[in-house]
Amino acid sequence: MQALYRDGGLSLKDLSQRVGLAQSTASGIVDRLEKRGLARRRPHPTDRRASIIAVSNTVQEYMRDTYPVIAANPVAAALRRAKPAQRAAILEGLRALRRVVEARP
C-alpha cells in the first residue's frame, strides 16, 4: 500500500518487482484489495493492455491524515523517555543527516 500511495499508482509488473512477489501473487492481493475498496485499477495512459493500480480515496486520506501520527507516536514516546544528553545527541544526529541530505552531489 505504501508503494502504491507514494508513487500514485503502479503497473502490476512494477508493483510486483517493488514488493518482491510474483505477478500472479501480487495480482491476487490486488484483487482482494479491490474487493475491500482499498485499491482500484485504472487504464494505463500509454499501454491499453495494462492498468495502473492505485490506492482508493479512503486509503489516500488515511495515509495523508492518520498514518503520520501513528508512525510518529513511537518516536515521540522514545524522545520523551530520553535523557537530556540523549536528546542532544539525537538532535545533532538529525542535523548531520539534514546536512548530508541537502548536500549537492
N, CA, C and O atoms as a Tinker XYZ file with bonds, in Angstrom:
   420  protein
     1  N      0.828000   -1.184000    0.000000    73     2
     2  CA     0.000000    0.000000    0.000000    64     1     3
     3  C      0.878000    1.255000    0.000000    63     2     4     5
     4  O      0.566000    2.236000   -0.675000    81     3
     5  N      1.970000    1.219000    0.754000    73     3     6
     6  CA     2.844000    2.391000    0.780000    64     5     7
     7  C      3.450000    2.661000   -0.583000    63     6     8     9
     8  O      3.547000    3.816000   -0.998000    81     7
     9  N      3.859000    1.616000   -1.284000    73     7    10
    10  CA     4.442000    1.801000   -2.619000    64     9    11
    11  C      3.409000    2.415000   -3.557000    63    10    12    13
    12  O      3.726000    3.337000   -4.309000    81    11
    13  N      2.195000    1.920000   -3.520000    73    11    14
    14  CA     1.142000    2.466000   -4.373000    64    13    15
    15  C      0.835000    3.908000   -4.002000    63    14    16    17
    16  O      0.643000    4.751000   -4.878000    81    15
    17  N      0.788000    4.188000   -2.721000    73    15    18
    18  CA     0.484000    5.538000   -2.254000    64    17    19
    19  C      1.589000    6.506000   -2.649000    63    18    20    21
    20  O      1.320000    7.572000   -3.203000    81    19
    21  N      2.830000    6.135000   -2.363000    73    19    22
    22  CA     3.972000    7.018000   -2.652000    64    21    23
    23  C      4.075000    7.360000   -4.129000    63    22    24    25
    24  O      4.332000    8.508000   -4.492000    81    23
    25  N      3.874000    6.364000   -4.975000    73    23    26
    26  CA     4.065000    6.565000   -6.406000    64    25    27
    27  C      2.796000    6.998000   -7.132000    63    26    28    29
    28  O      2.836000    7.263000   -8.334000    81    27
    29  N      1.693000    7.071000   -6.436000    73    27    30
    30  CA     0.447000    7.463000   -7.082000    64    29    31
    31  C     -0.124000    6.388000   -7.984000    63    30    32    33
    32  O     -1.015000    6.655000   -8.790000    81    31
    33  N      0.388000    5.174000   -7.850000    73    31    34
    34  CA    -0.078000    4.042000   -8.645000    64    33    35
    35  C      1.068000    3.416000   -9.412000    63    34    36    37
    36  O      2.032000    4.089000   -9.777000    81    35
    37  N      0.951000    2.125000   -9.650000    73    35    38
    38  CA     1.987000    1.364000  -10.355000    64    37    39
    39  C      1.327000    0.324000  -11.245000    63    38    40    41
    40  O      0.201000   -0.106000  -10.995000    81    39
    41  N      2.038000   -0.067000  -12.273000    73    39    42
    42  CA     1.579000   -1.209000  -13.060000    64    41    43
    43  C      1.774000   -2.460000  -12.210000    63    42    44    45
    44  O      2.535000   -2.449000  -11.242000    81    43
    45  N      1.091000   -3.524000  -12.574000    73    43    46
    46  CA     1.240000   -4.775000  -11.827000    64    45    47
    47  C      2.684000   -5.251000  -11.867000    63    46    48    49
    48  O      3.213000   -5.724000  -10.861000    81    47
    49  N      3.321000   -5.129000  -13.023000    73    47    50
    50  CA     4.725000   -5.541000  -13.156000    64    49    51
    51  C      5.613000   -4.749000  -12.198000    63    50    52    53
    52  O      6.428000   -5.328000  -11.480000    81    51
    53  N      5.454000   -3.427000  -12.187000    73    51    54
    54  CA     6.271000   -2.593000  -11.305000    64    53    55
    55  C      5.976000   -2.869000   -9.830000    63    54    56    57
    56  O      6.889000   -2.922000   -9.006000    81    55
    57  N      4.696000   -3.044000   -9.505000    73    55    58
    58  CA     4.331000   -3.338000   -8.122000    64    57    59
    59  C      4.941000   -4.661000   -7.671000    63    58    60    61
    60  O      5.506000   -4.743000   -6.580000    81    59
    61  N      4.833000   -5.687000   -8.495000    73    59    62
    62  CA     5.369000   -6.994000   -8.102000    64    61    63
    63  C      6.872000   -6.925000   -7.915000    63    62    64    65
    64  O      7.407000   -7.558000   -7.005000    81    63
    65  N      7.571000   -6.166000   -8.761000    73    63    66
    66  CA     9.012000   -6.012000   -8.594000    64    65    67
    67  C      9.339000   -5.234000   -7.325000    63    66    68    69
    68  O     10.282000   -5.571000   -6.608000    81    67
    69  N      8.564000   -4.198000   -7.052000    73    67    70
    70  CA     8.816000   -3.353000   -5.887000    64    69    71
    71  C      8.672000   -4.119000   -4.583000    63    70    72    73
    72  O      9.447000   -3.914000   -3.649000    81    71
    73  N      7.671000   -5.011000   -4.517000    73    71    74
    74  CA     7.425000   -5.737000   -3.271000    64    73    75
    75  C      8.045000   -7.129000   -3.264000    63    74    76    77
    76  O      7.951000   -7.846000   -2.269000    81    75
    77  N      8.680000   -7.514000   -4.373000    73    75    78
    78  CA     9.385000   -8.790000   -4.426000    64    77    79
    79  C      8.481000  -10.005000   -4.480000    63    78    80    81
    80  O      8.795000  -11.043000   -3.897000    81    79
    81  N      7.356000   -9.883000   -5.176000    73    79    82
    82  CA     6.421000  -11.003000   -5.314000    64    81    83
    83  C      6.217000  -11.316000   -6.791000    63    82    84    85
    84  O      6.432000  -10.464000   -7.653000    81    83
    85  N      5.803000  -12.538000   -7.068000    73    83    86
    86  CA     5.451000  -12.906000   -8.430000    64    85    87
    87  C      4.232000  -12.089000   -8.863000    63    86    88    89
    88  O      3.409000  -11.700000   -8.034000    81    87
    89  N      4.125000  -11.835000  -10.161000    73    87    90
    90  CA     2.989000  -11.043000  -10.645000    64    89    91
    91  C      1.655000  -11.698000  -10.306000    63    90    92    93
    92  O      0.686000  -11.008000   -9.988000    81    91
    93  N      1.601000  -13.019000  -10.372000    73    91    94
    94  CA     0.342000  -13.700000  -10.063000    64    93    95
    95  C     -0.044000  -13.501000   -8.597000    63    94    96    97
    96  O     -1.219000  -13.321000   -8.279000    81    95
    97  N      0.943000  -13.535000   -7.714000    73    95    98
    98  CA     0.678000  -13.317000   -6.290000    64    97    99
    99  C      0.221000  -11.890000   -6.052000    63    98   100   101
   100  O     -0.757000  -11.656000   -5.343000    81    99
   101  N      0.932000  -10.932000   -6.646000    73    99   102
   102  CA     0.564000   -9.521000   -6.491000    64   101   103
   103  C     -0.829000   -9.268000   -7.055000    63   102   104   105
   104  O     -1.604000   -8.507000   -6.476000    81   103
   105  N     -1.152000   -9.900000   -8.183000    73   103   106
   106  CA    -2.465000   -9.727000   -8.794000    64   105   107
   107  C     -3.568000  -10.228000   -7.866000    63   106   108   109
   108  O     -4.606000   -9.580000   -7.735000    81   107
   109  N     -3.357000  -11.359000   -7.231000    73   107   110
   110  CA    -4.338000  -11.882000   -6.282000    64   109   111
   111  C     -4.540000  -10.955000   -5.099000    63   110   112   113
   112  O     -5.664000  -10.764000   -4.634000    81   111
   113  N     -3.451000  -10.379000   -4.615000    73   111   114
   114  CA    -3.550000   -9.434000   -3.495000    64   113   115
   115  C     -4.321000   -8.193000   -3.933000    63   114   116   117
   116  O     -5.186000   -7.704000   -3.205000    81   115
   117  N     -4.008000   -7.689000   -5.114000    73   115   118
   118  CA    -4.711000   -6.510000   -5.626000    64   117   119
   119  C     -6.198000   -6.807000   -5.799000    63   118   120   121
   120  O     -7.037000   -5.965000   -5.480000    81   119
   121  N     -6.529000   -7.996000   -6.299000    73   119   122
   122  CA    -7.948000   -8.376000   -6.430000    64   121   123
   123  C     -8.664000   -8.279000   -5.088000    63   122   124   125
   124  O     -9.767000   -7.740000   -5.003000    81   123
   125  N     -8.030000   -8.805000   -4.037000    73   123   126
   126  CA    -8.640000   -8.766000   -2.704000    64   125   127
   127  C     -8.733000   -7.333000   -2.175000    63   126   128   129
   128  O     -9.719000   -6.973000   -1.532000    81   127
   129  N     -7.720000   -6.521000   -2.441000    73   127   130
   130  CA    -7.764000   -5.123000   -2.012000    64   129   131
   131  C     -8.873000   -4.366000   -2.733000    63   130   132   133
   132  O     -9.548000   -3.523000   -2.142000    81   131
   133  N     -9.055000   -4.672000   -4.008000    73   131   134
   134  CA   -10.153000   -4.045000   -4.773000    64   133   135
   135  C    -11.505000   -4.411000   -4.182000    63   134   136   137
   136  O    -12.369000   -3.550000   -4.022000    81   135
   137  N    -11.692000   -5.688000   -3.857000    73   135   138
   138  CA   -12.971000   -6.137000   -3.292000    64   137   139
   139  C    -13.276000   -5.434000   -1.978000    63   138   140   141
   140  O    -14.441000   -5.213000   -1.645000    81   139
   141  N    -12.233000   -5.080000   -1.228000    73   139   142
   142  CA   -12.419000   -4.395000    0.055000    64   141   143
   143  C    -12.487000   -2.878000   -0.095000    63   142   144   145
   144  O    -12.665000   -2.161000    0.890000    81   143
   145  N    -12.346000   -2.390000   -1.323000    73   143   146
   146  CA   -12.414000   -0.952000   -1.553000    64   145   147
   147  C    -11.151000   -0.211000   -1.183000    63   146   148   149
   148  O    -11.187000    0.999000   -0.959000    81   147
   149  N    -10.030000   -0.917000   -1.114000    73   147   150
   150  CA    -8.781000   -0.291000   -0.711000    64   149   151
   151  C     -7.872000    0.058000   -1.888000    63   150   152   153
   152  O     -6.944000    0.853000   -1.741000    81   151
   153  N     -8.132000   -0.529000   -3.045000    73   151   154
   154  CA    -7.341000   -0.256000   -4.246000    64   153   155
   155  C     -8.276000   -0.203000   -5.435000    63   154   156   157
   156  O     -9.411000   -0.679000   -5.385000    81   155
   157  N     -7.772000    0.388000   -6.503000    73   155   158
   158  CA    -8.552000    0.460000   -7.739000    64   157   159
   159  C     -7.613000    0.344000   -8.925000    63   158   160   161
   160  O     -6.438000    0.703000   -8.854000    81   159
   161  N     -8.158000   -0.161000  -10.004000    73   159   162
   162  CA    -7.394000   -0.256000  -11.255000    64   161   163
   163  C     -7.944000    0.799000  -12.209000    63   162   164   165
   164  O     -9.152000    1.021000  -12.296000    81   163
   165  N     -7.027000    1.438000  -12.916000    73   163   166
   166  CA    -7.435000    2.391000  -13.949000    64   165   167
   167  C     -6.608000    2.113000  -15.199000    63   166   168   169
   168  O     -5.532000    1.523000  -15.101000    81   167
   169  N     -7.078000    2.519000  -16.354000    73   167   170
   170  CA    -6.335000    2.234000  -17.583000    64   169   171
   171  C     -4.951000    2.883000  -17.571000    63   170   172   173
   172  O     -4.776000    4.000000  -17.085000    81   171
   173  N     -3.985000    2.166000  -18.109000    73   171   174
   174  CA    -2.637000    2.708000  -18.255000    64   173   175
   175  C     -2.690000    3.808000  -19.316000    63   174   176   177
   176  O     -3.330000    3.623000  -20.351000    81   175
   177  N     -2.040000    4.939000  -19.087000    73   175   178
   178  CA    -2.169000    6.045000  -20.042000    64   177   179
   179  C     -1.546000    5.783000  -21.415000    63   178   180   181
   180  O     -1.960000    6.395000  -22.400000    81   179
   181  N     -0.561000    4.886000  -21.498000    73   179   182
   182  CA     0.110000    4.668000  -22.788000    64   181   183
   183  C      0.035000    3.231000  -23.292000    63   182   184   185
   184  O      0.352000    2.970000  -24.452000    81   183
   185  N     -0.376000    2.299000  -22.441000    73   183   186
   186  CA    -0.432000    0.889000  -22.828000    64   185   187
   187  C     -1.838000    0.363000  -22.562000    63   186   188   189
   188  O     -2.207000    0.116000  -21.414000    81   187
   189  N     -2.615000    0.195000  -23.617000    73   187   190
   190  CA    -4.013000   -0.225000  -23.444000    64   189   191
   191  C     -4.145000   -1.626000  -22.882000    63   190   192   193
   192  O     -5.212000   -1.989000  -22.388000    81   191
   193  N     -3.090000   -2.418000  -22.944000    73   191   194
   194  CA    -3.151000   -3.781000  -22.411000    64   193   195
   195  C     -2.964000   -3.821000  -20.899000    63   194   196   197
   196  O     -3.301000   -4.813000  -20.252000    81   195
   197  N     -2.435000   -2.757000  -20.347000    73   195   198
   198  CA    -2.082000   -2.739000  -18.926000    64   197   199
   199  C     -3.004000   -1.800000  -18.154000    63   198   200   201
   200  O     -3.777000   -1.036000  -18.732000    81   199
   201  N     -2.897000   -1.884000  -16.844000    73   199   202
   202  CA    -3.633000   -0.966000  -15.983000    64   201   203
   203  C     -2.696000   -0.461000  -14.893000    63   202   204   205
   204  O     -1.641000   -1.038000  -14.630000    81   203
   205  N     -3.108000    0.609000  -14.284000    73   203   206
   206  CA    -2.382000    1.181000  -13.151000    64   205   207
   207  C     -3.179000    0.863000  -11.896000    63   206   208   209
   208  O     -4.393000    1.063000  -11.847000    81   207
   209  N     -2.492000    0.373000  -10.898000    73   207   210
   210  CA    -3.126000    0.046000   -9.622000    64   209   211
   211  C     -2.817000    1.187000   -8.667000    63   210   212   213
   212  O     -1.659000    1.566000   -8.487000    81   211
   213  N     -3.851000    1.725000   -8.063000    73   211   214
   214  CA    -3.693000    2.844000   -7.134000    64   213   215
   215  C     -4.521000    2.582000   -5.889000    63   214   216   217
   216  O     -5.445000    1.768000   -5.902000    81   215
   217  N     -4.184000    3.275000   -4.822000    73   215   218
   218  CA    -4.968000    3.148000   -3.599000    64   217   219
   219  C     -6.269000    3.915000   -3.762000    63   218   220   221
   220  O     -6.357000    4.843000   -4.566000    81   219
   221  N     -7.266000    3.526000   -3.002000    73   219   222
   222  CA    -8.562000    4.206000   -3.041000    64   221   223
   223  C     -8.457000    5.560000   -2.337000    63   222   224   225
   224  O     -7.470000    5.850000   -1.661000    81   223
   225  N     -9.484000    6.371000   -2.509000    73   223   226
   226  CA    -9.518000    7.671000   -1.831000    64   225   227
   227  C     -9.467000    7.514000   -0.318000    63   226   228   229
   228  O     -8.846000    8.318000    0.377000    81   227
   229  N    -10.119000    6.481000    0.183000    73   227   230
   230  CA   -10.115000    6.234000    1.633000    64   229   231
   231  C     -8.692000    5.993000    2.130000    63   230   232   233
   232  O     -8.291000    6.527000    3.164000    81   231
   233  N     -7.934000    5.191000    1.394000    73   231   234
   234  CA    -6.550000    4.909000    1.787000    64   233   235
   235  C     -5.704000    6.163000    1.650000    63   234   236   237
   236  O     -4.852000    6.424000    2.499000    81   235
   237  N     -5.924000    6.950000    0.589000    73   235   238
   238  CA    -5.174000    8.199000    0.432000    64   237   239
   239  C     -5.387000    9.114000    1.629000    63   238   240   241
   240  O     -4.434000    9.683000    2.162000    81   239
   241  N     -6.625000    9.252000    2.045000    73   239   242
   242  CA    -6.931000   10.096000    3.201000    64   241   243
   243  C     -6.277000    9.561000    4.466000    63   242   244   245
   244  O     -5.729000   10.329000    5.256000    81   243
   245  N     -6.332000    8.253000    4.662000    73   243   246
   246  CA    -5.720000    7.633000    5.836000    64   245   247
   247  C     -4.206000    7.881000    5.837000    63   246   248   249
   248  O     -3.636000    8.283000    6.851000    81   247
   249  N     -3.572000    7.638000    4.700000    73   247   250
   250  CA    -2.118000    7.797000    4.625000    64   249   251
   251  C     -1.714000    9.258000    4.800000    63   250   252   253
   252  O     -0.643000    9.541000    5.337000    81   251
   253  N     -2.535000   10.165000    4.366000    73   251   254
   254  CA    -2.233000   11.585000    4.491000    64   253   255
   255  C     -2.505000   12.112000    5.897000    63   254   256   257
   256  O     -1.716000   12.890000    6.432000    81   255
   257  N     -3.625000   11.689000    6.500000    73   255   258
   258  CA    -4.075000   12.303000    7.747000    64   257   259
   259  C     -3.772000   11.499000    9.005000    63   258   260   261
   260  O     -3.428000   12.081000   10.034000    81   259
   261  N     -3.890000   10.191000    8.947000    73   259   262
   262  CA    -3.793000    9.362000   10.147000    64   261   263
   263  C     -2.442000    8.682000   10.292000    63   262   264   265
   264  O     -1.864000    8.695000   11.379000    81   263
   265  N     -1.935000    8.098000    9.240000    73   263   266
   266  CA    -0.707000    7.310000    9.323000    64   265   267
   267  C      0.487000    8.098000    9.874000    63   266   268   269
   268  O      1.223000    7.561000   10.703000    81   267
   269  N      0.709000    9.346000    9.450000    73   267   270
   270  CA     1.866000   10.065000   10.003000    64   269   271
   271  C      1.826000   10.186000   11.524000    63   270   272   273
   272  O      2.864000   10.113000   12.182000    81   271
   273  N      0.631000   10.372000   12.080000    73   271   274
   274  CA     0.502000   10.483000   13.537000    64   273   275
   275  C      0.830000    9.151000   14.202000    63   274   276   277
   276  O      1.540000    9.110000   15.207000    81   275
   277  N      0.313000    8.065000   13.638000    73   275   278
   278  CA     0.570000    6.735000   14.186000    64   277   279
   279  C      2.054000    6.395000   14.087000    63   278   280   281
   280  O      2.638000    5.859000   15.029000    81   279
   281  N      2.657000    6.708000   12.948000    73   279   282
   282  CA     4.075000    6.392000   12.738000    64   281   283
   283  C      4.967000    7.220000   13.653000    63   282   284   285
   284  O      6.030000    6.755000   14.065000    81   283
   285  N      4.553000    8.433000   13.973000    73   283   286
   286  CA     5.371000    9.314000   14.807000    64   285   287
   287  C      5.267000    8.989000   16.284000    63   286   288   289
   288  O      6.185000    9.307000   17.041000    81   287
   289  N      4.168000    8.360000   16.727000    73   287   290
   290  CA     3.976000    8.122000   18.153000    64   289   291
   291  C      5.108000    7.338000   18.809000    63   290   292   293
   292  O      5.538000    7.730000   19.894000    81   291
   293  N      5.616000    6.258000   18.221000    73   291   294
   294  CA     6.725000    5.565000   18.882000    64   293   295
   295  C      7.970000    6.438000   19.008000    63   294   296   297
   296  O      8.698000    6.347000   19.996000    81   295
   297  N      8.212000    7.281000   18.010000    73   295   298
   298  CA     9.375000    8.171000   18.066000    64   297   299
   299  C      9.171000    9.214000   19.157000    63   298   300   301
   300  O     10.078000    9.484000   19.944000    81   299
   301  N      7.979000    9.798000   19.201000    73   299   302
   302  CA     7.697000   10.811000   20.220000    64   301   303
   303  C      7.798000   10.205000   21.616000    63   302   304   305
   304  O      8.337000   10.834000   22.525000    81   303
   305  N      7.290000    9.004000   21.792000    73   303   306
   306  CA     7.373000    8.346000   23.104000    64   305   307
   307  C      8.823000    8.077000   23.483000    63   306   308   309
   308  O      9.206000    8.271000   24.636000    81   307
   309  N      9.624000    7.638000   22.537000    73   307   310
   310  CA    11.037000    7.377000   22.820000    64   309   311
   311  C     11.761000    8.669000   23.182000    63   310   312   313
   312  O     12.593000    8.679000   24.090000    81   311
   313  N     11.454000    9.746000   22.487000    73   311   314
   314  CA    12.096000   11.021000   22.803000    64   313   315
   315  C     11.708000   11.525000   24.185000    63   314   316   317
   316  O     12.522000   12.137000   24.876000    81   315
   317  N     10.465000   11.270000   24.592000    73   315   318
   318  CA    10.053000   11.668000   25.945000    64   317   319
   319  C     10.831000   10.894000   27.011000    63   318   320   321
   320  O     11.119000   11.430000   28.081000    81   319
   321  N     11.169000    9.640000   26.724000    73   319   322
   322  CA    11.913000    8.816000   27.698000    64   321   323
   323  C     13.401000    9.137000   27.713000    63   322   324   325
   324  O     14.092000    8.840000   28.687000    81   323
   325  N     13.894000    9.740000   26.640000    73   323   326
   326  CA    15.335000   10.004000   26.522000    64   325   327
   327  C     15.781000   11.046000   27.548000    63   326   328   329
   328  O     15.041000   11.967000   27.894000    81   327
   329  N     16.998000   10.872000   28.014000    73   327   330
   330  CA    17.604000   11.842000   28.925000    64   329   331
   331  C     18.054000   13.057000   28.106000    63   330   332   333
   332  O     18.243000   12.951000   26.894000    81   331
   333  N     18.226000   14.203000   28.759000    73   331   334
   334  CA    18.622000   15.412000   28.015000    64   333   335
   335  C     19.866000   15.212000   27.134000    63   334   336   337
   336  O     19.902000   15.694000   26.002000    81   335
   337  N     20.854000   14.526000   27.629000    73   335   338
   338  CA    22.073000   14.298000   26.833000    64   337   339
   339  C     21.766000   13.437000   25.609000    63   338   340   341
   340  O     22.328000   13.651000   24.535000    81   339
   341  N     20.871000   12.464000   25.778000    73   339   342
   342  CA    20.487000   11.627000   24.644000    64   341   343
   343  C     19.723000   12.440000   23.603000    63   342   344   345
   344  O     19.930000   12.280000   22.400000    81   343
   345  N     18.836000   13.315000   24.081000    73   343   346
   346  CA    18.092000   14.167000   23.152000    64   345   347
   347  C     19.034000   15.080000   22.370000    63   346   348   349
   348  O     18.850000   15.295000   21.172000    81   347
   349  N     20.030000   15.607000   23.049000    73   347   350
   350  CA    21.007000   16.475000   22.378000    64   349   351
   351  C     21.772000   15.687000   21.311000    63   350   352   353
   352  O     22.012000   16.198000   20.218000    81   351
   353  N     22.150000   14.459000   21.620000    73   351   354
   354  CA    22.865000   13.627000   20.652000    64   353   355
   355  C     21.975000   13.297000   19.455000    63   354   356   357
   356  O     22.435000   13.301000   18.313000    81   355
   357  N     20.715000   13.015000   19.717000    73   355   358
   358  CA    19.770000   12.725000   18.635000    64   357   359
   359  C     19.603000   13.950000   17.748000    63   358   360   361
   360  O     19.611000   13.841000   16.522000    81   359
   361  N     19.452000   15.110000   18.367000    73   359   362
   362  CA    19.300000   16.346000   17.612000    64   361   363
   363  C     20.520000   16.611000   16.737000    63   362   364   365
   364  O     20.378000   17.003000   15.578000    81   363
   365  N     21.703000   16.403000   17.273000    73   363   366
   366  CA    22.916000   16.599000   16.481000    64   365   367
   367  C     22.966000   15.594000   15.329000    63   366   368   369
   368  O     23.386000   15.942000   14.225000    81   367
   369  N     22.547000   14.368000   15.573000    73   367   370
   370  CA    22.498000   13.372000   14.511000    64   369   371
   371  C     21.525000   13.770000   13.410000    63   370   372   373
   372  O     21.814000   13.587000   12.227000    81   371
   373  N     20.380000   14.311000   13.790000    73   371   374
   374  CA    19.407000   14.773000   12.799000    64   373   375
   375  C     19.954000   15.952000   12.001000    63   374   376   377
   376  O     19.722000   16.051000   10.796000    81   375
   377  N     20.672000   16.837000   12.665000    73   375   378
   378  CA    21.293000   17.954000   11.946000    64   377   379
   379  C     22.324000   17.444000   10.947000    63   378   380   381
   380  O     22.406000   17.941000    9.824000    81   379
   381  N     23.107000   16.457000   11.353000    73   379   382
   382  CA    24.088000   15.868000   10.441000    64   381   383
   383  C     23.401000   15.198000    9.259000    63   382   384   385
   384  O     23.843000   15.334000    8.118000    81   383
   385  N     22.330000   14.484000    9.529000    73   383   386
   386  CA    21.578000   13.846000    8.460000    64   385   387
   387  C     21.038000   14.896000    7.489000    63   386   388   389
   388  O     21.099000   14.708000    6.274000    81   387
   389  N     20.516000   15.991000    8.019000    73   387   390
   390  CA    19.996000   17.047000    7.154000    64   389   391
   391  C     21.094000   17.622000    6.274000    63   390   392   393
   392  O     20.865000   17.876000    5.092000    81   391
   393  N     22.277000   17.830000    6.828000    73   391   394
   394  CA    23.392000   18.338000    6.024000    64   393   395
   395  C     23.732000   17.388000    4.893000    63   394   396   397
   396  O     23.984000   17.822000    3.769000    81   395
   397  N     23.740000   16.102000    5.179000    73   395   398
   398  CA    24.065000   15.101000    4.153000    64   397   399
   399  C     22.984000   15.077000    3.076000    63   398   400   401
   400  O     23.291000   15.031000    1.885000    81   399
   401  N     21.724000   15.109000    3.495000    73   399   402
   402  CA    20.620000   15.052000    2.535000    64   401   403
   403  C     20.620000   16.292000    1.638000    63   402   404   405
   404  O     20.370000   16.197000    0.436000    81   403
   405  N     20.902000   17.447000    2.229000    73   403   406
   406  CA    20.860000   18.693000    1.463000    64   405   407
   407  C     22.129000   18.968000    0.669000    63   406   408   409
   408  O     22.147000   19.877000   -0.161000    81   407
   409  N     23.184000   18.207000    0.903000    73   407   410
   410  CA    24.454000   18.417000    0.187000    64   409   411
   411  C     24.263000   18.140000   -1.291000    63   410   412   413
   412  O     23.608000   17.171000   -1.676000    81   411
   413  N     24.820000   18.971000   -2.084000    73   411   414
   414  CA    24.739000   18.797000   -3.543000    64   413   415
   415  C     25.824000   17.806000   -3.955000    63   414   416   417
   416  O     26.952000   17.857000   -3.464000    81   415
   417  N     25.453000   16.888000   -4.881000    73   415   418
   418  CA    26.462000   15.900000   -5.328000    64   417   419
   419  C     27.560000   16.536000   -6.147000    63   418   420
   420  O     28.476000   15.845000   -6.593000    81   419
